Amino acid sequence: MAKVALSLGSNLGDKRANIAKALSALDEGGARIMVRSADYRTEPWGPIAQDWFVNACALAETDLAPDDLLALCLRVERQLGRIREVKWGPRVIDIDILTYDDLELITRSLTLPHPFIGEREFVLVPLAEIASDLKLGGRPIMDMLAGLNRGDVAKLT
């Protein structure tokens, strides 16, 4: 079983319910959710003006190969109504594979670990909640997070 870290985000509709539905569908599809972070309210990232996001991270175990896990993530996004119109635009759900064991991989469709983890506080804050000891390329994610510290992420109750 591979251990994977996933990031989820939503800024359309019932954002928190979208994340919960996505986690349930991932679990049913072969990515057994072991632990998930709290939900966090985050400012939108990217060049498009849009509503704030809810983001969360989860750790899962899976027998799926990386490409099959990606296919599952994309299938769940489609099932929940994601339409890819504008890069970094509004979305019902976004599911990113952050890590897959210690695998380093670059293909046309998938890069592992996710290339933007260290730049995104909305990923690092919930990930640090559930995997504070995680290291990427030998660098602790807590150090990556300390380097950002913009404060645009707030835990939802």
HUKA-V105514 format. One record per residue. N is the residue number from 1. RES is the residue in three letters. PHI is phi in radians with two decimals (NA if undefined). BURIAL is # if it has 24 or more other C-alpha atoms within 12 Angstrom, else .. Layout:
# HUKA-V105514
n;res;phi;burial
N;RES;PHI;BURIAL
N;RES;PHI;BURIAL
This chain:
# HUKA-V105514
n;res;phi;burial
1;MET;NA;.
2;ALA;-1.53;.
3;LYS;-1.76;#
4;VAL;-2.23;#
5;ALA;-1.99;#
6;LEU;-2.17;#
7;SER;-2.06;#
8;LEU;-2.25;#
9;GLY;-2.60;#
10;SER;-2.64;#
11;ASN;-2.43;#
12;LEU;-2.27;#
13;GLY;1.21;.
14;ASP;-1.43;.
15;LYS;-1.00;#
16;ARG;-1.19;#
17;ALA;-1.16;.
18;ASN;-1.04;#
19;ILE;-1.15;#
20;ALA;-1.08;#
21;LYS;-1.11;#
22;ALA;-1.11;#
23;LEU;-1.07;#
24;SER;-1.11;.
25;ALA;-1.16;#
26;LEU;-1.10;#
27;ASP;-1.06;#
28;GLU;-1.19;.
29;GLY;-1.53;#
30;GLY;2.11;#
31;ALA;-1.93;#
32;ARG;-1.22;#
33;ILE;-1.26;#
34;MET;-1.66;#
35;VAL;-2.71;#
36;ARG;-2.32;#
37;SER;-1.39;#
38;ALA;-1.18;#
39;ASP;-1.52;#
40;TYR;-2.21;#
41;ARG;-1.48;#
42;THR;-2.36;#
43;GLU;-1.27;#
44;PRO;-1.11;#
45;TRP;-2.05;#
46;GLY;2.06;.
47;PRO;-1.48;.
48;ILE;-1.71;.
49;ALA;-1.23;.
50;GLN;-2.83;.
51;ASP;-1.17;.
52;TRP;-1.12;#
53;PHE;-1.88;#
54;VAL;-1.94;#
55;ASN;-2.17;#
56;ALA;-2.69;#
57;CYS;-2.22;#
58;ALA;-2.49;#
59;LEU;-1.89;#
60;ALA;-2.41;#
61;GLU;-2.04;#
62;THR;-2.65;#
63;ASP;-1.65;.
64;LEU;-1.23;#
65;ALA;-1.20;.
66;PRO;-0.91;#
67;ASP;-1.15;.
68;ASP;-1.24;.
69;LEU;-1.14;#
70;LEU;-1.05;#
71;ALA;-1.06;.
72;LEU;-1.09;#
73;CYS;-1.03;#
74;LEU;-1.16;#
75;ARG;-1.14;.
76;VAL;-1.11;#
77;GLU;-1.00;#
78;ARG;-1.11;.
79;GLN;-1.05;.
80;LEU;-1.53;#
81;GLY;1.76;.
82;ARG;-1.20;#
83;ILE;-2.13;.
84;ARG;-1.57;.
85;GLU;-1.84;.
86;VAL;-2.26;.
87;LYS;-1.04;.
88;TRP;1.07;.
89;GLY;-1.56;#
90;PRO;-1.02;#
91;ARG;-2.68;#
92;VAL;-1.14;#
93;ILE;-2.70;#
94;ASP;-2.33;#
95;ILE;-2.18;#
96;ASP;-2.03;#
97;ILE;-1.48;#
98;LEU;-1.52;#
99;THR;-2.48;#
100;TYR;-2.42;#
101;ASP;0.85;#
102;ASP;-1.83;.
103;LEU;-1.13;.
104;GLU;-1.95;.
105;LEU;-2.58;.
106;ILE;-2.34;.
107;THR;-2.22;.
108;ARG;-1.08;.
109;SER;-1.89;.
110;LEU;-2.62;#
111;THR;-2.15;.
112;LEU;-2.24;#
113;PRO;-1.08;#
114;HIS;-0.95;#
115;PRO;-1.21;.
116;PHE;-1.93;.
117;ILE;-0.91;#
118;GLY;-1.18;#
119;GLU;-1.76;.
120;ARG;-2.09;#
121;GLU;-1.08;#
122;PHE;-1.18;#
123;VAL;-1.68;#
124;LEU;-1.15;#
125;VAL;-1.11;#
126;PRO;-1.18;#
127;LEU;-1.16;#
128;ALA;-1.12;#
129;GLU;-1.08;#
130;ILE;-1.91;#
131;ALA;-2.59;#
132;SER;-1.10;.
133;ASP;-1.59;.
134;LEU;-1.13;#
135;LYS;-2.13;#
136;LEU;-2.14;#
137;GLY;1.05;.
138;GLY;1.43;.
139;ARG;-1.80;.
140;PRO;-1.09;.
141;ILE;-1.13;#
142;MET;-1.13;#
143;ASP;-1.20;.
144;MET;-1.07;#
145;LEU;-1.13;#
146;ALA;-1.06;.
147;GLY;-1.27;.
148;LEU;-1.66;.
149;ASN;0.72;.
150;ARG;-1.46;.
151;GLY;1.35;.
152;ASP;-1.71;.
153;VAL;-2.22;#
154;ALA;-2.26;.
155;LYS;-1.17;.
156;LEU;-1.64;.
157;THR;-1.82;.
